[in-house]
């Protein structure tokens, strides 16, 4: 397995509110998480940083997982605990009031690969020439699209495109999407600083380039997001199986 991670403030925001982790435990399980502090808002960098720090400590003590269900239960428990941690901080300190973050990633274990999502960061999978979105954006616009209230074309530049309906730390509890997925050649975990400005077709072309290394592909994705305006913080983790 190869992987490369990077984060960039972009060309517009003064602060990078994204955080990430790529870490293995003592049993060879591998966890990648990307957290994007909500909307450039209050203490977003604190919310994303606290969630990542929480998992950095928790995952070192994890495993072994006897079944995929064990791994899923582990994630459900610790995401709930991380949510409570951020929510409690936001209620305890006025400077953190209302803070929150997305949380998206993958956990690779001997019992399978599991995706995690709460918010609008994404996991993509790539196999042969195929690109598959492995997570579903938890946005108001995507919810409206799924209900048939708007068309895909209307969703692209909708004024409420970035309104989240799920996030970490905003409410006392959260309900993340956690799913076992198929083995694929590559996994891309990214904040919306990439996918909101670089199309799936452009992402696929870069990831499936047979001439470049994992690091070069990751840097190319970031550079293209900057070329498109760099309007948001950009975090990209590319994993090759």
N, C-alpha and C positions, 0 to 999 in steps of 0.2 A: 504494500500500500504506500502511495505517495500523497502528500497534501501540501498546500501552501495557503497561508492566510495573510490578508492585509486589510487595513482600514485607512481611510483618507477623509479629511474634513470636507473636501470639496472646495468650490470656488466662491460660495455665497455665505454659508454659515460661518460664524465666528468660532464656534465650539463643536467638537466632535462628540455627539451624544450616543454613538454606537459603541458597543463592547462585544467581545467575542472570546471564545475559548475552544481549544482543540486539545484534548487530554485523554490519556489512557489510564486505566486502573491496573492493579496488580495481576489481573486475570486476562489481560489482553483485550478487554472491551474498550471501545473508543467512542468518545462523545465530542460532538461539535455543536456549539450553540452560538447563535447571533442574536443580540438584543439591541433594539433600536429605541432609544428614549423618545417618548411620544412627541411628535410634531414640533420639535424645537422648543417645547414648553418648559414649564417650571421644573428644574432639577431632573430633567430627563437623563442627564449623564449619571446622576446618582442612582436612579432607578435601574438603569441598564447595568451599571457597574456593580451594584449590590447583588443582583441576580447572578451575574457571572461569578462573583466572589463566593456566593453561596454554593454554587455547583462545583467550583474549584475545590472547595473543602469536602463537600459531600461525596463527590464521585471517587475520590481517592480511597474512600472506605467502602466502596460498593462491591457487589459481586461475591462469589460467582452467581450467575443467574442459571437456574436449572431449566427454566422454560421461558418462552417468549412472554407468557403471561406474567411471570415473575419480573421480567424487565419492564413490562408495561406498568405493573403495579408500583414498582420503584419510581418510575418517572411521574406517575400520577401523585404519589405521596410527596415527592420532593418539589414538584412544581407548585402544589398547594402550599407547601411550607414556605417556598420562596415568595409566592404571592402574598402570604400573610406577613412575611418579614417586611416587604416593601410597603404594604398597606399600613402596617403598624408604624413604620417610620414616618409615613406621610401624615398620620394622625398625631404623632408625638411632637413633631417639629414643624412650626409654621412655615419655615422656608422650604419644606418639602411637600406642603399640602397639594394634593391632586396629582402628584407625580406618578408616572407609569411607564411601561416599556413593552415592546413586543418581545416574544421569545420563540425562536424557531431553530430547528436543528435535526440532527440524526444521531442515533446511538447504534453502533455496530457491535453485535455480540455473536458468540458462537451459535446462538439460537435464532439469529436473524437480524435484520436491519429494521429499525423503528424510526419513524419520523415524528417530530414534535412541532406543534404550531399553536401559537396564541398571538394573533395580530396579523400584520401584512408583510412581514419578511417572508422569504420563500425558500423552499427546497426544490431543486430540479434534479431529475435523473436522466442519464444519457446512456443509450444502448444502441450500438451500430450507428445508424443515421437518425435515430429517433430521440426526440427531446420530450420529456413528460414532466409536467408540473405535479409534484408529489404532495403539495400542500394547497389549501384553499384559503384565499385572502379573507380575513375577517373584517371586511369593510361594509359600510352601509350601502355603497354603490353595488358591490358584488352581491349583497343580499337582495337588493332590488332587481338586479339582473337575473338572479336565480328564480325569483318569483314572477318574472316576465313583466315587471313594471316599467322597465326601460330596455332599449335595445343595446347590443354590444357597441354600436357606433356612438350612441348617447353616453355610454359609460366611460369612453376613452377620455373625454375632457370635462366630465361632470364636475360642477363646483364643489361637491362633497366627496370627491374621489378618495380622499385620505381620511375620512371619518371612520374611526375604528368602532366595531361593536364588541370586540374582545381584546383584552390586554392584561398584562400582569400589574398588580398593585392598585388598580383603580377601585375595585370592589373587594369586599371581604373574602370572596371565593372566586374561583375562575374555572372554566371548563375547556381545557385545551383539547385539540385534536391530536390523538396518538394512534398511529397505525403502523402495522407491519407491512413492509414493502418488498418488492423483488430485488434480488441482486442486480446491479447494473454496472456499467463500466466506469462511469463518473457520477459524482454527486456534487452539486453546487448549492451552497447555502449563502444567501445574500440578503442585505437590507434593501429597502425600496429605493435607496439612492442609486442602485444599479437597475433593477427591473422596471422602475417607473419611467426610465428614460432610454434604456437600451432594449430593443425588441427581442422577443424569444428567438426569432430567426437570426438576429445578429449574435446573440449569446451562443446559440447552437454552432454557428459557423466558427466561432473562436474556440469553443470547448473541444470540438471534434477535429480541429486542425492537427494533422498527423505529424507535422514538422516541428512543433513547438513543445517545450517542456510544460509541466504543470505550473511552475512559477511564471513562465512567460505568458501562459494563457490567463492566469489570474491578473497579472499586471496589465495585459491587453484589455481585459474587461473593465478594470478600473479606469484606464486611460480613455476608453471609449465613452464611459459615463462622464468623465471630465470634458471630453470633446463636445458632448451633447449639452454642456452648460454647467455641469458640476453643481446642480442646484441643491443637493442634499449631501449629507454624509454618506460615504460609500464603504460598505464592508463586504468582502468577498472571501469565501473559503471554498477551494476546489479540492476534491478528494478523488484520487484515481485508485480503483480497486486492484 
